[in-house]
C-alpha cells in the first residue's frame, strides 16, 4: 500500500483514506462533510432512559391525553424491528402488551418508514424526545394508529443531567461479536497506518471526555466539576445519575465549609453525615426490620447528631428514596460504602479545601521527576494508591447499616475503581485546566500519562470491537495494548460503526463504499 498515511493529520483523514481503500475507488475525492459527526442526542441514550426507568412514571400522558403506566419496559431488541419487544403498559386503564419504538424526533417514524413496515404492527407506543410535527399518533402498516409519548417533559431528574452523566460505555450492548466487513482490510493494512489511526481515535475519545467536563463548567468551579466527576465515577449505569445529583445537592464548597476547623477524622464523619443524609441512605426507625448492633447504633447516633446541626442547610435537597442506588451493584460496591469512601478521599487529598490545585501540584512534581516512561508508570501507580481508600473504622467491615459485620476488611475504593477515576475523571480535568491556564509543562505531562496508561478492565464494547476489527485476540494485541488504544475502540464503534453491534449496515466505511459505487 502507498504510504498515504504520511499526509494524514486527523482521525477524519484516516477514515477518509480507509473508506477509499475499502471502496477500491482510488479517486482520492473527499466525501460529504459531517458524516463522522455524532448527532446531538443518541437514540441509545433514549433507549437507556426508557430501560432504566428515568421517568416521572406517575405523570405519563400521551400527546392525545391518555395516561400511561409502565408495567414492563419490554425486552431490549438488538435485531431489526422495534427497539423494545413484549412491553406491558396500561394506557387509559387498559392493559396492553406489545412493542415500543423510540426516536429522537417524532417525524422519525415516517422518515424511517415504519408506517410501511409490517414488523411495527405490534407497536403499542411510539416514544420520542422532541415533537417536530403536529401529529398526536402514528400510522401502522395495518391501518391502525399507535399513541405517542413525548419523553422530554417526563425525564427524571432532567434530560441535561442524564445526558451529562450517562456515557456511551453505560449503554447496553449485544455481546456476541462477529467479524466485521472491514476486518480483512484492517488485517492487511500497514502497521504504521493502523498505529496512527488508533492513536488519533484514542485521542479523539479523550477530547470528548474533556468536552463533557467543559460543558459542566458553566456557573461552576473546577473543584466542583472534578468533584462531580469523582462522584459519578463511583456509580454504575443508573446510579451514576444519583451520584451526580448528590454532588450537585451537597456541593464540595459547602461540605468543606461546614467541616472546617475540625480534625481530619471528625471532618470525615461530618461529610459522611451530610452525604448519606442527602442521598437518603440513612435508615429510618420504621425501616429497621431487625435490631442493629451496638457499633452501628453508635455510628448512626454520631451521624444523626451532626445532621441535627447541619440539616437546615440541606433538608430541602434530600434525594427521593429509590432502589436505583442498589440496582445491579455487588454488596462491596454499595453506595453507602462508596459515599463514605469519597468523604474519606476528599479529606485525604484536599484537607486544605483545594482539590484540583492539589492534584495539579502533584502532577507538576511528577513532571519534574518522570524522565522516562518507566518513571511515568511509577508515578501513575503512586497516584492510583492515593485514590484508593482501604480503611474506615465502620465501613471497612460493613456493606450497609443492617448487614452483619464482616470478619475480613473490605476496601471502600479499590485499585480498579481508582484507575477508572484517574483516567476518566482526573486526567481529563487536569488537561482541561492546564490548557485553559496555558500550563504547557503540565499539559505535556498529562498527555504522556494518557498515552501510556495501562488498560482498564475490558467491557462489552472493547471485547466486541477487537473481534469485529481483527477477528481474534492475537491479531488485536499487536495494536490494542493500553487504555489510549482501548478508547480508540469506543471511538470507532460510536463514530464509524454508528453504534450498530448487530450488522455492518450502518458502518461509515461500508456506506462510503456503497456511495462511491453508486456515484460511479
N, C-alpha and C positions, 0 to 999 in steps of 0.2 A: 504494500500500500504506500502511496506517495506520502511524504512526511508533511501532510497538510496541517497537522496539529501545531507546527511551529508558528503558524499565523493566527492561531485561535487564542482569544483572550478571556472570553467569558463562558459560563455554563451554557448560555444560549447558543454561542458559536459552536460549541461541541455538539449540541443537539442538532443544529443545522447540518453539520458535517455527517453525523450518524444517520440522519434522515436521508441524506443524499446517497450515502453508501447502501442503505437498506433498499432504497428505491432503484438503485442502479442507474439513475438518470445521468449522473455526471455533468449536470448542467451548470452547477455552481450557483444557481439562482437562489436568492433569498426567498423564504416562504413568507406567508402573510404574518405581519407582526402581531404579537399578543397571544399566540397560540399556547405559549407556556405559562401565561399569567393565570393565577388561580382566580376563580370567581370570588366576589366579596363574602359570600356565605356558601358553605359547603352543605349539600344535601345530607352528607354523612353526619354532620353536626345536628341537623334537624332530626334525623333518624335516631341519633343517640338521645336527644332530649325526649323524644317520644318513648323510647325504650326504657330509659332510666326514670321516667315519670316526673320530670322537672316542670310540672304544670300545676296551676291552681285548679285542682280537679273538681272542687265543689262549684265552680263558676262556669264551666264549659258550656258554650252555646254555639250552634251552627249559625251561619250567616242568615239562615231563614228563621232563626229564633228558637230552634229546638234544643232542649237540654241534652247534654251528652255525659254519660258516666262510663268510665273506662273500667271494665271488669277484667279484661286481659288485653295487653297491647298487641298480642299476636306473636308469631314466630318470625324473627328477622330473616327475610328471604335474600339469599345471595346469588340466586339464579335469575333468569329472565322473569318478568312479571311484576306484580305489586310488591312494594317494599316489605309489608308485613302480612303474613298469611294466618288465617284462622283466628283473627282477633275477636274479642267479645265485648260488645258495647251495649248500653241501654240508652236508646235515643227516644226522647219524649216518653219514657216509661216502657218502651217496647224493647225487649231483648233481641239483639241482632248478632249473628255470627257471620264473619266474612273477612275480606281483606281490606287493608288500609294502604293508600298511596300517599306519599309525602313529596312536596315540591317546595322550592323557594318562592316562586310566583304562581298565582292562581292560574294564569294563562298557560303554564307549562303542561297542563292536562291536554289541551288542544295541540300545543306545539309538539308534544311527544306522541301525538296521535293515539292516545289511549281510548278515545271515543270510537276508533276504528279497529280496536283490538279486542277480540273475544276473551282474552286472558284476564281482562279487567272487569268482566261482567259480575264477578263476585264481590266487588268493592262495596263496602258499606260506609266508607268515609274517605273524603279527599282532604288531607291536611296540608295547608300551605302557610308560609310565614307572612307573605305580603299578598294583598289583593291589587292586581293591576288591570282588572276589567270590572264590568258591572254585574256579572253573573252571581247567583247565590247557590247554584248547584251545577252539576256537570252531567253530560250525556254519556251513557254506556252504549256499547255496541248493540245490545239487545233492545235499545229504545227506552230503557228505564233511566232514572236520574239518581245521582249519588249526592248526598249532602256534603257541604264544605264546612270545614272548621278553620277559622283564621287563627294561627298559632300565636302571633306576636302579643296580643293582649293578655294571654294566659300563661306565658312563660314565667316560671318561678325559680329564682327570685326576679331576674330580668334578663333579657337577651344579651345585653352587653356583658354582664357578669359571666354568663355561661360561655360566651364567645372568648372572653379573656382567659378563662380557666380551663376549658376543655382544649386539649391539644389533639393533633391527629393521632398521636400514639394511644389515646384513650378509647378510640372508637373500636367497635367490634369488627373483626375481620374473619374471613374464611381461612381456615388453617391449612387446607390441602393445597400445596403448591404444585403447579405444573410448569414445565419448561416453556418459556415464552417464545414467541415467533422471532424475537430479536436475539435469542441465545446463540444461534450459530454464528451470527455476525460478531457478537461480543467475544466469543471464544476464539475468533480468528484475528481479532484486532491486535495491532502493535501494542505491547505493554506500556510503552511510553504514552501513547494516546489515551489508554484507559486510566493510567495513573493521573494524568491531567484532568480527565473527565470526572473521576471520582473525587479528587481533591476539590475541584470547583463546586461540585454538587454538595459536598460536605460543608464547605464554607458558606454556600448559599443557605443551607439549612440553619447554620449558626446565626447568620444575619437575620433570618426570620425570627429566631428566638429573641434577638436584641430588639427587633421592631415591636414585638408583643410587649416587651417591658417598656420601651419608649412610649408606647401608646398609653400606658398606665401612669406616666409621669405628670400628665396634666393635672395641676392642682395638688400634686403630692410631692414629697421629698424623696430623694434617692434612698434614704434609710427605710421609708415606709414601703416603697416599691420592692426593695430587696426583702424586707420582712414578709410582704405578701407572697413573694416567690418562694421563700423558705417555707412558709406555711402551706402553700399549695403543693409543694414537693412532698409533704407528709401524707397527702391523701391518695386515694385510689378511685379513679373514674368519678362516680357521683359525689364522693366525699371531698374531692378536690375543691368543689364549689363551696362546700361548707367551711373548709379551712380558709379559703379566700375571704368569705364573708366574715368569718371570725376575726381575721386580721384587719378588716375594714371597721368592724364594730368595736374592737378593742385595739386602737392604733398603737404603734410602738412608742410614740412620743408620750402618750398618756400612761401606759403601764410603767414606763421608766419614771415619769414624774411622780406617780403615786407610790413608787417603791424606793425613791432616792433617800439617801441618808441612812439606810438600813445596812446591816452586814449582809454579805453575799447569800447566805443560806436563807435569811429572812426575806430577801428580795425574791428569791426563787419561789417561796411559799406564797408571797403576795401575788406574783404573776400567775402562778398556778391557780390561785383562788379566783382571780379576775377571769382568766381564760376559760376555766372549767365551768364557771357560773354562766358566763355569757354564751358559751357553747351549749348550755342547758344539759350538762352531763353529770351534774351533782344529783344524786338520788333524793327524791322527796320521801318524807316519812311514809306516805301512802304506798310508795313503790318498794319499800323494804320488805321483801317477801320472806326473808329469813333473818335471824339475829346476826348482827355484824360483830366481828371480834373486837377486842379492846383497842388494838392498834389502829384499826380502821375508824373506830369511833373517835379516838383522839385526833387522828389526822383530819377527819371531817370537821371536828369542832374548831380546829385551828383555821381551816379554810373558811368556815362559816363566820368565825369571829372577824376575820379580815373583810369578808364580804359585807357584814353589817356596817362596817366603817366606810366602805367604798361603793356600796351598791347604788347610792344616789346618783353616781356619775354614769352608771351603766344599765340601770334597771329597765330603761326603755329600749335597750339594744339587744336584749336576750333573744337568741335564735329560737324559733319554734322547735318543739321536740320532734325528732324524726329518727326513723330506723336506718336512714341512709348512711349515718355515721358508721354503721357496722356492716353494711352490705358488702359481701364478698371479701371480708377482711379477716385474716387469721388473728387469733387472740393476742399474739405477741405484738401485732401492729394496731391494736385497738386505739381509737382516738384519745382516750384518757391517757394512755401511755405516751403517745406522740406529742400531745399538747403539753404534758408535763415535761417531756424531753426538750421541747422548744423553749420553755421557760428557763430551764437549766442552761441550755445552749446560749441564750441571749445574755445571761449573767456571766457566763464563762468567757464569751468573746467580746462583750461590749459593756462592761461594768461602768465605763465612763460615759455611757449614753451615746457613743458614736459607733455605728455599725459598719457602714461602707468605708469610712475613713480608716478604721482599724484594719480592715482587710486590705485596703489599698496600701497602707504602710507595710503590712506583712508581705505583700507581693512585690513591692519595691525592694525590700530587703532580699527577697528571693531572687530578684533580677540581678542584684549585685553579686550574689554567691553562686548562681547556677550558670557555670561557664559551658557546660555541655549537656546533652540530652539526659545522661545518667543523673546529673545533679538536679535537672528539672523534675525527673521522675521521683527522686527522693523528696523534693520539696512538695510535690503533689501528694505523696503518701503522708507527709507530716501534716498537711492541711486537712486531708481526709481524717486523720486521727483527731485533729482539733474539732472537727464537726461531729465526731462520734460521741455519743453520750451513753455511758455504760452503767453508771451508778446513780441511784436515787434511794434514799432511806426507805421509802414506801413502795415506789413503782418498780423497783428492781425485782420485786417478788410478787407482783400482782398484775393481773390482766385488767380488772376493773374493781369496783368497790365491793362487789359481792363474791368474787372468786376466792377460793381458798388460797392461802399463802403458799407460794412455790418454795421448794427446798433449794432450787437452783437459781442463781442470779440471772436475770433476763435483761439484755441490752435494750435501752429505750430507742436510740437511734444507732443502728448498726453500720458496718462498713459499706455495705451495698447501698443503703439509703444515703449515707454521707457522700459517696461517689456521685450519686444521681443529683444531689443538691449542689455539689461542687460544679458539675458540668452544665447542668440545665438552668441553674439559678445564679450562682455566684460568679462564674467566669463570664457569662454574657453581660451581667450587670456591671462588673468591673470594666469590661471592654467598652461598654456604652459610656460609662463615666470617664474613662481615660480619653476617649475620642472627643467628648464634649469639652474636656479641660485642656485638650491639646497636649496630654502627657504621653509623649512618644515612647519613652522608656517603659512605662507601664503597659502601654498598648502592645508593644513588640513582645514583651514577656508573656502577656496573656495569650497572644497568638501562638507563641511557642508551646505553651501549656496545652492549648486546644489541639494543636497539630499532632502531639504525641500522646494524648490522653488515652489510657488503656480502655479496651472495650467494656462497656456496661453489659449487664446480663441481656441475653437475647430476648426478643419478644416475637410475636406472630409475624410482624411485618419484616423484620430483619431475616428471619428464617425463610419466609416466603420469597423474598427478593433474591436471596442467594441462589435459590433453586430456579427461580424464573430467569435470571440472567446467565447463570453458569451451569445449571443442571445438576451439580453436585458440590459438596463441601470442599473437596480437594482443590477443584479449579477455583473456587471462590477465595480460598485462604491466601492465594497469591496477592490479592488486591484488598480484601476486607480484613484488616488486621488491627485496626484501632478504632476509637469511637468516632473520630472525624469521618472515617470511611463508612462506618455503620450509619452515621447521619446522612451520608450520601444515598444510602438505600432508601431512606424515608423520602428524600427529595425527589429521587427518580420515580418512586412509587406514586407520590402525590402529583407530581408535575407531568411526568411522561406516561405513566400507566393510567393517569386520571382516576386514581383510587379504585380501579377495577381489578379485583383479585380473581375474578371468575374467568374472564376471557381476555384476549388481547384486542378486542374490538374498539376500545377507547384509547389505545396506545398512540401516543404522539407520532412515533416513527411509522407505525402502520398506517395511520391516517394520512401522513405526508406521502407515504409510498403510493397509496391509492389516489391521492390528489394529483400526483405527478403523472401517474399512468393515464388518468382521465384527461389531464391537460394535453398530453401528447396525442 
